[in-house]
Amino acid sequence: MTLLADLLSTVFERRYRRESREGTMDDKPLPELCDALVGSAGETSGLALAEEILSRFARLDDADKLAFFTYLTSAMNIDPETVRTTLDEYEKHPSKATYRSFASAVEPARQELIRRLNRVPGATGALVRMRADLLRLGKGAPELEALDLDFRHLFVSWFNRGFLVLRPISWESPAHILEKIIAYEAVHAIDSWEDLRRRLEPADRRCFAFFHPSMPDEPLIFVEVALTAGIPGSIQALLAEDRTAMPAGQADTAVFYSISNCQAGLASISFGNSLIKQVASDLSVELSGLKTFVTLSPIPGLTKWLGEQGHAWSADDPERMQSLAAHYLLHAKGRGGLPFDPVARFHLGNGAIIHAVHANADTSENGIAQSGGAMVNYLYDLPKVAQNHERFVNTNEVIAASKVKALADTATLSQTEER
């Protein structure tokens, strides 16, 4: 009887929500619906409002989406005077009541709006897409960037590691998931289904992705792994069509050669740290022969930095590119004294170290353009990851193997007017 009651309740609730939308909402502006949702006390009427808001937002053009976001930044912002008044009251008379008043005043109504929108089944994905629109349309606008902090504040909680599900992706995975792996691959493009097969089907290849229960058909981030004997120094060799696969049990190294974030609306919500460590842990249990966990990573900021500094470079001089890449990774710094290179910031922040630098490692058009063909191995020494992470976070120290430091010392940074 409980199951039947739940089913009937769901049917009548959906019918009520549909009738509510059809009967009373069509002629109301979107801001009015948002105000009504924040002030709604009824759960069913609130769900109907939330469904209508999300449905209507998805149909807006960019100009109307921007107007909607602008409305949230003004009409649903905090009231500074109320914040000051409630803070004064709390300082004078600290209590549960005065703290509640202050906490309510410093939280803008738009945060509650986002929470209530998320009560609709399937709304989490819609809100992720909404934030993607906000990031795209609001770049450079301070008030819209402030609004994004509200989305980010909520998403950090909703997408924390405790809610994420790690799933292996194989050639046997559903086609709609495989299609998204092809579409979302951001490091080394997957050119065809046959290319995807070569990355997933052989015994010495793995792929893992994080999913969220509210978005079960949408990978959030995925990593591609090659099981090898030794540490590779060429992505073309690693992905060669005519390579010979090896039994997984013979591998001593797991190579993370591609990590792709899938959702633009989850930018700055970090999953990569947890993903790499979880995959490394799982693989070490599955394959006891694995002793080394490394990346084969691009150096996307290298040629840009060399050009900005006026340093000459040529992909036809591999020894020089190798030493320039080592110097860049160790010494090129950006905002806050952090490494200029975004991939370096990511892996060093995760507790990896710079293990080796390779020339002629990515001879693709993109590889030559972004790094003169150079690539780098970041080593994840699992017992030392936490210690390395702390050193990097606290001191910005770039930890590297002695051979990489020696390479960096040999770099000659000649000046040139044009390459």
N, C-alpha and C positions, 0 to 999 in steps of 0.2 A: 504493500500500500504506500510505503514511503516513496518508492521510485515513481509510482503512478502519480502521486501528489506533486512530486517535483516536476514531472513532465507537464502536467496540466498547468501548474503555476507558471512554467516557462512559456507555454503557448499563450496563456491569457496575458502575461506580462508583455510579450512581444506584440500581441494584438493591440493592447492598450497603448503601447508606445507608438505604434504605427498610426493608430487613430488620433493620438494626441498631436503627432506631427502633421497629419493631413488636415486636422480640424482647426488647429490654433496657431501654427508656427509659420506657415507659408508666407504670410504678409509681414512678419516681424523682421527687422534688421538684425544682422548678426551680433552687433554689440548688445542689443536688447536681450537676445537669447543668452549671451554670456553673463550678463547681469542676473538674469533669472536663474541660471544654473548655480551661480555662486550663492544666491539667496535661497535656493530650493531646499525644503526640508524633507520632501517626499523622495524615497529612493526610486520608485518607478517613474515618476515625472522627471526626476533628474536624469535618469538613463535616456529617456526620450529626448530631452534637451541636448544631452551630450552627443547622441547619435546624429541629431540634426546639425549641430555645429560642425562636427567632424566631416559629415557628408557634404555640407555646403562649402566648407573651407577647401576640400579637395577639388572642387569645381571652379574655384576662383582663378583669375589670371594673376600675373605677378603684381600688377598695380593694386588690385584689390587685396591680395595677400599682404602687401606692404602696408596698406591702410589698416588692415586688421592688426598687424603687429604694432603699428603706431598707436592704435587705440589701447592696446594692452599696456604700452609704456606710460601712457598718460592717465587714463581713467582707472586703471587697476594698479597704480603705483602706490608706494608708501606715502604717507602724509608726514613730512618732516616735523611739523609742529606737534603732531600727536606723539611721535617718537620721542621728541624732547620732553614733552609733558609727562609721559608715562615713565621715562627714565628718571626724571626728577623725583617722581612719586616713589619709585622703587628704591632710589638712593636714600630718601628720607625715611621710608617705612618698608623695608624689605619683608615681603611676605609672599605667600602663594598667590594671593589675589593681585598684588601689584606686579609681580613677575609675569603672571599670565597676561596682564594688560600690556606690558612692555613687549612680550614675545609676540602677541597678536599684532601690535603696531608695527613691528619691524619686518613682518612677513607680508609682502604685497599680496593683494587679493588674486593676482594672476597665478600665484603658486597653487592656491586652492582650486582655481579654475582648471589648471593642468591636472591636478589630482582627480578631480571629478570627471574630467574627460576620460581619464584612464580607467574608469570603472566599467566602461563599455567593453564587451568581449572583442578582442582584436584591436583595441584602441592603441596599445603600446606601439605597434608598428606604424600606425597613422601619426602618432606624436613624434616618432623618430623622423618620419618624412617631413613633418611640420618643422622640426628643428633644422633639417637640411635646407628647407626653404629660407628659414630665418638666417642661417649662416651665409647663404648665397646672397640674399637681398640686403642684409644688414651690415655687411662688412664696411668698416670705416665710420659707421654711425654710432656714436657713444651710447645713446639711449637704447638702441636695439642690441648693442653688445651687452648692456646691463641686463636686458630682458633675457638674453641667452644664459646668463649666470643662473637664472631661476630654472631654466630647462636643465642645465648641467647639474645643478644642485640635486634635483630630483632624479636625474638619470644615474648619477653616481650611486645612489641608493638602490634604484630598481635593477641596475645591471652589475651589482657587486658579485664577487666570485661565488658567493654562496648560492646564487640563483642560476649560475651558468652551468650548462651541461656539455661535457666534452664528448664528441661523437667522431669515430673514425669515418673517413670518406673513402670509399673504394669504388672500383669499377662496377660493383654490384649495387651501389647506392641508387636511389630513385633518380630518374632522368631530370626531373625539375631541379634537384639539388646539384647535379653535375652541370647543368646549364649555367647555374649561378656561379659555380667554381670557375668556369670558363670566362664568364662575364666579369667577375670581380678580381681575377688575377691581375695584380698591379705591378709585379716586378719583372717577370719573364712571361710575355704574352703566350697564351695557349692558342695555337693557330688552327686547330682542328680537333675533331673527336679522336682521331688517331693519335694526335699529340697528347691529348688528355689520357688516353689509354696507356701510353708509355710512361706516364707519371704516376698512374694508380695501380695498374694491373701486376707488374712484376713483383716478385717476392722481396726484392730489395728496395721497394718504394713504399712510402706511407704518406697519408694526408689526414690531418685532424682539424676539426673546427669546433668553435664554441657556438652553442645555440642558447636561446632564452626560451623558457616555457611559453611565454606569450607570443613568441615569433618562431614557432617550431620549424617552419619551412624557409627561414632566412638565416644563413650563416652570418655571424657577427664578425668573425675573423677566422682565418685558417692558415695553417702552416703546411708546407710541403717538405718532406724529409727523404733524403737519400741515405741508404745504408751502404757503407763503403769499407774497403780495406785501406786505411790511411786517410789523410786529410787532402781533399782535392784542391786544385788551384785553377780550375777552368770550368766555367759554367757550360761552355759548348761541349766539353768532354763528358760532363755529368749528364747532359740531356741529349747526347748523340743518338741519332736514330739507329745506328748500327752497333751500339754498345752491347756487350754480353752481360746479361743479368747474372747476379751471383746469389747463392742461397743466403737467406737472411742470417742463418746461424754462423756464417763465416765472417760476418761484418764485425769490425771493432770500433767503427766510428758512425755516429749519426750526424748527418749534415742538414741543418735547417737552411735551405737555399731560397726559400720564398715565403714571406709572411705578408698577407694581404688583409687590410681592413676592408670590410664590405659595406658598411653603412655610413654614408656621409653625415647623417644625423647623429652619429655617435662619435664624431670627432672630439678628441681630447679626453674621451672616456677610455682609459688604458686597459687593454686585455692582454697585450702581447707578453708582458712579464709573466702573468699566471699561465698563459698558454704554453710557452716554451718550457717552463719548469715542470708543468704537469705532464707534458709529452715526454720530456726527458726521463722523468720518474717512471712513467708507465712503460717506456721502452726498455729501461734498465731492468725492470722486473720481467718483461717478456723475453728479453735477449740478454742473458748473463754475460755474453762475450763483449758487449758494448762497453768500452772504457773511455771513449772520447766523445764529447758533444760540442760541436762547433757550428758556426754559420759559414756560408759562402755568400758574402754580402756585397752589394753595390756601394759605390762611393759617390753618391749623386751630386754632392756639392763641390767636388774637386776641381773640375775645369772652370767652373764659375768663379771660384775663389782665386785660382791662378790668374784668370783673366782680369779680375778686379785688382789684383796686386801687381799686374803687369809682368808676371813671370812667364817666360817662354816654355812651351811644352810641345811634344810631338809623340803621337802614338807609335811612330816608327823608331823611337828611341826607348826601348822597354826598360833598360836599366835606369835611365833618368826618371821615367814615369814611376817606377817602383819606389825610388828614393823620394821623389816629390810627394807621392801618396803617403808614405810613412811620415814625412815631415808635416804634411797637412793634418793628418789624423792626430798627431801628438801635440802640435803647436798652434794650429789655426783655431782661434777662439772667437766666439760671438758674444751675444748679450749675456751678462752675468758671469763672464769667464768660462762659459760652457763651450764644448766643442762646436765649431761652426757646422759640422756635418750632422744632419738630422738622424741618420741611421746610427752614427757613432754615439750620439746622445742617448738614443733608445737602448742600445745593447750595453753600453757602459753603465747607464742608469739601472739596468737589470742585474748588474754584478758580473758581467763578462769582462774579459781582457782582450786587448789587441794581440792576437797570436802570430799572424803572418800576413804579409802583403804580397800580392802577385801581379805581375805585368802580363799583358796579353791574356787576361783571364776572361774578359767579356769582349769579344770582337764583333759583336752586333753593332749596328748603326747607333743605337741608343747608348750602348756601353762605351763606344769611342767618344761620343758627344759629351757624356756626363763625367767620364773619368779617364779618358785616354786609354780605355781598356783595362784599367786596374781594378782589382777587387781585394777584399780583405776577409780573413777568418777571425771571427770573434769566438773565443774559447769560453765555454761554460764549465768551469771546474766546480761541480755541484757542492762539494764541502766548503768551498771558499766564496760562493756566490754572495751570501749575506754580508760577509766581511768586505768584499770588494764594493758592494753596493753602498755600504756605509762610508767607506773612504771616498768614493766618488761624490756622494750627496753632500758630505760635510766639507770636503776640501776641493772639489772639482778636479781631483787628481786623475789623470789619464794613465791607467795601468796597462803596460805593454811588455811583451817579451823582450829580452835583451837584444835579440836579432833585429827586431823592429826599431828599437832605439838606435842601434848601430846604423841601420839603413837611413834613418832620419838625419843622422849626423853627416851623412855623405851628400846630402842634397845641396846643390848649388843653385841659388835662386837668382838667375840672371834676369835682367830687365829687358823688355822689348816693347816697341811701340805697336807692333802687330805680330800675330803668330804666323 
